[in-house]
Structure formats: C-alpha cells, structure tokens
Amino acid sequence: MSLRPETPIDIAADVRRAATGQSMTTSGTSMMSDLSIDEELNLHAIGWEPVELVSGLSVFSTPAGMWNWGQGEITGATEAHGLAFKNALARIHQEAANAGGHGVVGVHIERTVHSSHIEVSLLGTAVRPVGSARIDMNHVFVSDLSARDFALLMVAGWEPLGLANGASFVYAPRRSVGAVFQQQTQNVELTNFTAAMYSARESAMQRMQESALALGGTGVVEVKVVEGPMRFAAHAIGFASWGTVVRLSASSHQLVRPTAVVSLNDATVTFEAATLA
Amino acid sequence: MSPSDLPEAAERRLGHGAFSSGLSVADFAACLEMDLEPVGLVQGFCAMQWSSYAGGLRRGMTPYGGGQGGYVENYQCPHGMISGEHRMWGQNYQQTWIEAAWTEGFSSAYSRMLEEATALGADGIVGVVDTQSSLSDAGIIEFHLLGTAVKLKGAPVATGTPWTTYLAGQRLAKLFEAGYAPVSVVAVVSSVRVWAYCMTEYLMGSGGASMWAQNTTPMEIEQVVRAQSAARAIARKSARDQLHGDSLHGADLQVLEREFEQGDVEIQTLLRGNRVRRFKEFEALPVPQPTVRLS
C-alpha cells in the first residue's frame, strides 16, 4: 500500500464543498465521541468508527476503622477496590453494548481512595467496524488503549479483550522496639518493609494477571502500576495495577515494519548553553 | 442587555481595517491553506448572578419536594428511627434551574460572539475558547467566548449564521478532510444535588456509626452511584438534543463536585464538543504506518 495518496489532498476544495451547505442526507446515525480527529482518522483507516460516549462508575464503602492498625493485607480495601472496578466496568460495558458498540477505546480511568469509600469512574468512546450490526454483549471489549494504539494493535493481528485490574492494600509493618533501637545508627535494609511492599506489589499484579486469564487473554499491554501512601492513613500503602488484555486474533503476529522518516516540520535543533553545564 | 446590542467599543474595533486573530502562526498558515482568511477576533460576554443557585438552597424539613421536572430519586431510612440527628430521607434531584441559567449565560455570550462575526461578514469562527469564571466575590459568573472569525476566500458575503468550532489549524483541516463540516460548538451542564439519607451518610462518613450500616463488608453506595451516573447521562442527553441528527466530535466531559456541608453535595458535569455534519463520504485512508524519526 502506498503511503502517499495518489492525488494530492485539496483541502480548500473540501472546505468550499462543505461551505455550500449541501449536507449529505446522513445515512448513518449521529455519533458522539471524545476522540481527537487524528484518532478518528486512525480508526477509520482500519475500518472502524466511533459510536457513542459511554461511562461507568461505582462507589464502594470500605469497612469502618480498618486503615490504621493491623498487619498484612487490608482485605476490606482490596475487596472494595476490586468490586468498584468490577461494577464500573460492567456499567460501561452495558452502555457500550446498548449503543451498538463492539468495544470501548481510550477509556479514562479515575480512581479515588477515601478513608470511607473507593470510587472508580470510567469514560470512553464506544466503537465498531463501520456500519456493522450489534454483536453479542459478551464479545464487547473495554480498553484504555488510545484509538491510535488500538489501530496499531489490530494491524499487528491482535485484539483487545477487556480491562484487567488488580489491587492490594497493606499495612506498613511495624518494627519491634529492639529492632528500632538496633537499626537506629545503621543504614541497613529493613527486610520486613522490603518483604511487605514486595509481596503487595506482586499480589496486585498477580490479581491483574488472573483477571486477564479470566477474559481468555494471553497477555496484558500498557500495564500501569500506581502506588503510594494515603493521606488519611499513615500506616497503609495501596498498590493498583491495570492494563488492556490482548489475544492474537490472526494466525500469527503480523510484523509491522516501521519506516524511517526525516521530519521536516520539527523545530530546528539549535545549540543550547545548558548542555555545557 | 439585549443580545442585539454590541458595546460601542466593539463596533469601533470591528469597523477598523486591520484584522486581529487569536491563532498561532501555524494555525494561521493552516487556515490560509484552507482558503479561510481571518477577519477578526470576535468575542461574547455574559455576566450572570450565581450565588443564589449554589449554596442558597438548604435541606428542607419536608422531603420529596422540588418537582422541577427532570431526574428525581428518593431514599427512605430503613431503620424506622425518628430523631433530629438521623437522616430519615434522602434525595437526588436534577437542578434544572441551574442548567437553564448556565445555558442562558452561555448562549447569550455565544450569540454576541456570533453577532460580532456577522458584523464582519464572516463565514465561520474557528479556535473558539470558552471560559466560565467568577468575576468577583459577589457571586457572579462570567461566561466568555472568544474565537477567530474567518471568511472563505473569494466567496460572496455570508448571509447565514456563521458556523463555529473549538478546532483550528491542522485539526480543522483534518476534520474537513474526514468529510465533516463544522456546525457549532456545543456546551451543556448538568447539575444533580445529593441530599444523603442515613445509609449514604454512614457509608460515606467517618464510619463511627457503623451500627446502622453493618459496615463490615464493602457495600456499594447506591445513592451516590445513581446520582453520579445520572449527572453524566443528563449531560450527554442534553448534548444529543442539540445535535439534531449531526454528530458530536472531540467531546470533553468534566465532573465537578461541590460539598456545601456534610451530606449535601452538588455534582456538576460540563460536556463540550464540536457539532459536525457529514458533507462527503469518508474516503479510506492508507493504514497508518509506524515511523522512526531520524531528526
């Protein structure tokens, strides 16, 4: 396939044509999307189109008074996080299926962890192959890949299946008085801290992997791992991990060879004094 | 101020010879490429009284009032308790008067911007920027729209209402290339007020009163989920109502939560985008190719 269109694009002619005000009798339905024009063009290039702006959210309470004292995993928080994600996903999935989408791309994920509740909010654009009929809801996917990445993934012979996620909330371990006393003047590894953080991170990612397997995927791309203490709980740390589950849909991976280009519309690289410092 | 009266200063500014434009040089170049010539920077303002809409409303003694039309849901205490401390009822309701006031402010500013563009004989307005900001401490919101009026080179003087879009430059060129003609910018607000009932309050709150909520396992907080979902759904429906069969492109949805006091929250959703109309079939593009830049 040629990279260059056969005839040069005459934008001005298109603008004039648009300005004559003769709109097409729209055969398609009216769509709503939060994709940029570049993303929409990418979608169209692989024969897909946006359908509808869809959202899903959930808020789960966390058991009272669990943040501050304990050992090991804070199961209530882990559970609440998992349930909130699950219900938010189910809702965006339902909205996408109702709109006739075959999947949702570019899902923005907002998670907020409060001391009393955990909120997960998802927003994305439902998409489908141009003009195609609705499909069995079980085959509708939800993905946080941008439309561009989705197009590239499809060209490479892979398909997204859904959003995998996992979380783990743990209490930061406390050291015995003796240990604190002994370690006071030394820079040593705090093995109990290392172990607790290590295993919590692994648990979050392992849960994500399990949910990927449950969707029938062979892998997860664009995995994000976020972590950190929570403002309201000095002795607790939360880890969460998510990504798009993928599976090979073609008989084998289609190699997409990148083309080397010299871009002529970038800023000229000039000497910068700061590089000498 | 009647929407047909531009300030005298505006007439003087627009009457002058030189064009002004809010476009970057790159966007300016792209406009010329499309045969769209900037004719002037156009704008519209509207200042609206706001304080009485926001905090002014208090939780009443009688539940289930309102009746403003639109989305309402009631929640009843399951505990059978009667006490001043206990929130026996709760309500989610759409604050239609806030949505209407917002629409009034936005569309007044919008029509003033259109009027400036019409005075310049423009075909359209590109690169629209809209802001809503507090003008002072006095509870006033100012709606401001700003854009660059453009004229199609060599075309007869426009007679219709100018089209408008948030897009400019290459993005706008690509929009035309994709077969979409811009129609107008679309901006809508939805407002849902949440008055928590006891269950919501306990589940969202400190957890100290867990005896009411049996809060030992995670529970979905239904009232809040319903309110948040409704706010998003109402905004999308209002936007769709303005499309009249056209499409909304490049939408942006923002959610703002405002807590007036404990158990009294407003969820406001602002949805904006470009209303576009298809004027030619989409021509298939070559499949995108990954590239490695050597510069």
Contacts between the chains, C-beta under 8 A, distances in Angstrom:
chain1	res1	chain2	res2	distance
A	1	B	286	5.3
A	1	B	287	6.5
A	2	B	286	6.7
A	3	B	286	6.0
A	3	B	289	6.2
A	5	B	286	7.4
A	9	B	177	6.2
A	11	B	33	6.0
A	11	B	34	5.1
A	11	B	173	5.0
A	11	B	176	6.0
A	11	B	177	6.2
A	12	B	33	7.1
A	12	B	34	5.7
A	12	B	35	4.0
A	12	B	153	8.0
A	14	B	176	4.5
A	14	B	177	6.2
A	14	B	179	7.9
A	14	B	280	7.3
A	15	B	34	4.7
A	15	B	35	6.0
A	15	B	36	6.6
A	15	B	152	6.8
A	15	B	176	5.3
A	16	B	35	7.0
A	16	B	152	6.8
A	16	B	155	7.8
A	17	B	279	6.1
A	17	B	280	6.6
A	18	B	176	5.9
A	18	B	181	3.5
A	18	B	279	4.7
A	19	B	123	6.3
A	19	B	152	5.4
A	19	B	155	6.8
A	19	B	181	7.6
A	21	B	160	7.5
A	22	B	279	7.0
A	23	B	181	7.1
A	23	B	277	4.9
A	23	B	278	6.9
A	23	B	279	5.6
A	24	B	278	5.2
A	24	B	279	6.0
A	24	B	280	6.8
A	24	B	281	7.4
A	26	B	245	6.1
A	26	B	246	7.8
A	26	B	277	7.6
A	26	B	278	5.7
A	28	B	278	7.5
A	30	B	240	7.5
A	30	B	243	5.2
A	30	B	245	5.2
A	30	B	246	5.7
A	30	B	247	4.9
A	30	B	248	7.7
A	31	B	247	4.6
A	31	B	248	7.3
A	32	B	236	6.8
A	32	B	239	6.9
A	32	B	240	6.7
A	32	B	243	7.8
A	32	B	247	6.8
A	32	B	248	4.2
A	32	B	251	6.0
A	32	B	273	7.3
A	33	B	247	7.7
A	33	B	248	7.1
A	33	B	249	6.3
A	33	B	250	7.4
A	33	B	251	6.3
A	34	B	250	6.8
A	34	B	251	4.2
A	34	B	252	6.4
A	34	B	253	6.9
A	34	B	273	7.5
A	35	B	249	7.8
A	35	B	250	7.0
A	36	B	171	7.2
A	36	B	250	6.0
A	37	B	167	7.3
A	37	B	171	5.2
A	37	B	174	4.5
A	37	B	175	5.2
A	37	B	178	6.4
A	37	B	249	7.2
A	37	B	250	6.8
A	38	B	171	7.7
A	38	B	174	6.9
A	40	B	178	6.6
A	40	B	249	7.3
A	41	B	174	6.4
A	41	B	178	6.0
A	41	B	285	6.1
A	42	B	288	5.5
A	44	B	178	7.1
A	44	B	282	5.7
A	44	B	284	7.3
A	44	B	285	6.3
A	45	B	284	7.2
A	45	B	285	4.4
A	45	B	286	6.8
A	45	B	287	5.2
A	45	B	288	5.5
A	46	B	287	6.3
A	47	B	284	7.9
A	53	B	236	5.9
A	53	B	248	7.6
A	53	B	251	5.6
A	53	B	253	7.1
A	55	B	229	7.5
A	55	B	232	4.8
A	55	B	253	7.7
A	57	B	225	6.5
A	57	B	228	5.3
A	57	B	229	6.3
A	57	B	232	7.7
A	58	B	220	6.3
A	58	B	225	5.8
A	59	B	220	6.8
A	59	B	221	4.5
A	59	B	224	4.8
A	59	B	225	5.4
A	59	B	228	7.3
A	60	B	218	4.6
A	60	B	219	6.8
A	60	B	220	5.5
A	60	B	221	7.0
A	61	B	203	3.8
A	61	B	204	7.3
A	61	B	213	7.5
A	61	B	215	6.0
A	61	B	218	5.9
A	61	B	219	4.9
A	61	B	220	7.8
A	61	B	221	5.7
A	62	B	218	6.1
A	63	B	207	7.7
A	63	B	215	5.8
A	63	B	216	5.3
A	63	B	217	6.6
A	63	B	218	6.9
A	64	B	206	7.8
A	64	B	207	2.9
A	64	B	208	7.1
A	64	B	210	4.2
A	64	B	215	4.9
A	64	B	216	7.9
A	65	B	207	5.7
A	65	B	208	7.9
A	65	B	210	7.8
A	76	B	217	7.4
A	76	B	218	6.2
A	79	B	217	7.5
A	79	B	218	5.2
A	80	B	218	3.6
A	83	B	218	5.6
A	83	B	220	7.2
A	84	B	220	7.9
A	87	B	220	6.5
A	87	B	225	7.9
A	91	B	229	7.2
A	114	B	204	8.0
A	115	B	206	7.9
A	115	B	207	7.7
A	116	B	203	6.9
A	116	B	204	5.6
A	116	B	205	6.0
A	116	B	206	6.8
A	116	B	207	5.5
A	117	B	203	6.6
A	117	B	204	5.7
A	117	B	221	6.1
A	118	B	218	8.0
A	121	B	228	7.3
A	121	B	255	7.6
A	123	B	232	7.8
A	123	B	253	6.0
A	130	B	282	8.0
A	148	B	288	7.3
A	151	B	287	7.8
A	151	B	288	5.9
A	152	B	288	7.1
A	152	B	290	6.7
A	155	B	287	5.8
A	155	B	288	7.6
A	256	B	289	7.5
A	256	B	290	5.8
A	257	B	290	8.0
A	258	B	289	7.4
A	258	B	290	4.2
A	258	B	291	5.8
A	258	B	292	4.8
A	259	B	289	5.5
A	259	B	290	7.4
A	259	B	291	5.1
A	259	B	292	7.3
A	260	B	291	7.1
A	260	B	292	4.9
A	260	B	293	8.0
A	260	B	294	5.6
A	261	B	291	4.6
A	261	B	292	7.2
A	261	B	293	6.0
A	261	B	294	6.8
A	262	B	293	7.5
A	262	B	294	4.9
A	262	B	295	5.7
A	263	B	293	5.2
A	263	B	294	8.0
A	263	B	295	5.0
A	266	B	293	7.9
A	266	B	295	5.3
A	269	B	295	7.6
